[in-house]
């Protein structure tokens, strides 16, 4: 189906600071057409040892290239421009479904 939502793909990279420690950075990249499900939820994984919680599910076209350390900001929701300050990180590897790649996302605390 046609994807009505868009996210800004924030590409992860790492730089060294003055103390030679790795500092992650995210650079705004392409705007990707996607489908967003903002329901959120939680799921037991690994035989119930891990609970994965997510705030949103992102559906991207099959073949979209990304790194699991990348982040996303929502730019368009149902075809309408939206607040882009909320940043989401990926909390589990992509699941490939018939309609695309599905990623579980968690809101990033601004202090992280």
C-alpha positions in Angstrom: 0.0 0.0 0.0 0.9 3.6 -0.4 2.9 4.9 2.6 1.5 8.2 3.8 4.1 9.0 6.4 7.7 10.2 6.1 10.7 10.1 8.5 14.1 11.8 8.4 16.7 9.1 8.4 19.4 10.2 10.9 22.6 8.4 10.0 24.9 7.2 12.8 28.6 7.9 12.7 31.3 8.1 15.4 34.0 10.7 16.0 36.8 10.9 18.5 36.7 13.7 21.1 39.7 15.4 22.7 40.1 12.5 25.1 40.1 10.0 22.2 36.7 8.6 23.3 34.2 7.6 20.7 31.3 10.1 20.4 28.3 9.1 18.5 26.8 11.6 16.0 23.7 11.5 13.9 23.5 13.4 10.7 20.2 14.1 8.9 20.0 12.1 5.7 17.3 11.2 3.3 13.6 11.6 3.9 12.1 8.1 3.7 8.5 7.2 2.8 7.2 4.9 5.5 4.2 3.7 7.4 4.0 4.5 11.1 2.1 2.7 13.8 2.2 4.8 17.0 0.5 2.2 19.2 3.5 1.0 21.0 3.7 -2.2 23.0 6.0 -4.8 24.5 7.0 -8.4 23.6 8.8 -11.2 25.4 11.8 -12.3 23.5 14.5 -15.0 24.0 12.2 -17.3 25.9 10.8 -14.6 28.2 14.2 -13.4 29.4 14.0 -10.1 27.6 11.1 -7.7 27.3 11.4 -5.4 24.3 9.3 -2.3 24.6 8.6 0.1 21.8 6.8 3.4 21.3 6.3 3.1 17.5 6.6 0.7 14.6 8.1 1.9 11.4 7.5 0.2 8.1 10.0 0.9 5.4 10.2 -0.3 1.8 12.1 -3.6 1.3 15.7 -2.9 0.4 16.0 0.3 2.5 19.6 0.5 3.8 20.2 1.5 7.4 22.3 0.7 10.4 20.7 -0.5 13.7 22.4 2.5 15.4 20.7 5.0 13.1 17.8 7.1 14.4 14.6 8.6 12.9 12.5 11.7 13.2 9.0 11.9 12.0 8.5 14.6 9.4 5.1 13.8 7.9 2.1 12.0 9.4 -0.9 11.2 7.2 0.5 13.5 4.6 0.7 16.5 7.0 3.9 18.1 8.2 4.5 17.3 11.9 6.8 18.1 14.8 10.2 16.7 14.1 11.8 17.1 17.5 11.1 13.6 18.8 13.9 11.2 18.0 13.4 7.5 17.8 16.1 4.7 18.0 15.8 1.2 16.8 15.3 -1.4 19.5 15.3 -4.6 17.6 16.5 -6.0 14.3 14.2 -5.5 11.3 11.5 -8.0 10.6 10.9 -8.6 6.9 7.2 -8.7 6.1 5.3 -8.8 2.8 4.8 -5.0 2.8 8.3 -4.0 3.9 10.8 -3.9 6.7 9.3 -3.4 10.2 11.4 -1.8 12.9 10.5 -1.3 16.5 11.4 2.2 17.7 11.8 3.7 21.1 11.7 7.5 21.9 15.1 8.7 22.8 15.4 10.8 25.9 16.8 14.2 24.9 19.6 13.8 27.4 20.8 10.5 25.7 
